[in-house]
Amino acid sequence: MKQYSVALFDLDGTIIDPLIGIVNSVKYALDCMKIEYSKTETFEKFIGPPLDQSFQNFYSLSESEAREAVEFYRVYYKKSGIEENHPYQGIKELIHDLGEQNILLFIATSKPTPFAIDILKHYKLDKYFEEIVGANLDLTRTAKKEIIGYILTKYPNINPNNCVMIGDRSFDIIGAQVNQLDSIGVLYGYGSIEEFREANPTYIAETIPDLRKILL
């Protein structure tokens, strides 16, 4: 198994289970926008892609309407949604052990950077990461390929051959490939084996113990 010296982690669906916070935030935004939705809708489709694009794609909103929906979403998320997340069992121990092995760790998430920082601080996970990099609040740098590219540009000493991106959606895998990084698709989050077969990550980990075996 290849040994990596740098690991980039997605946040939602990889380190934390964000479902309840995201669902309630999306519902709040749709209610504020007076947009009807099915009572049986799960909203899992909002986990992973940039938020403004999801509102446009799933509810046919214009760009300006999507931005307004994002602002409503953030109102709820900042007030309550952050505390409705929880880390996956075993992930803190894995991150700690990676640091003990001098593996440099980053967060690469499409969630706005301030929210990602607040979540990781809330669960006392922020100290393990060299930098937490997410989207800008003005909805720029939302694509995973841009976020990864930003990290590689800011830290030119990182050798892409020794760096791996870990995430639960195809966006993570494609972003890694664009930046010529290896990738690990995790199945304990919100992606699927079909999604990963199409995206073709370097490795697939069904569980956090599987991820540990690949990285350590």
Order of alpha helices (4+ residues) and beta strands (2+ residues): beta-beta-alpha-alpha-alpha-beta-alpha-beta-alpha-beta-alpha-beta-alpha-beta-alpha-beta-alpha
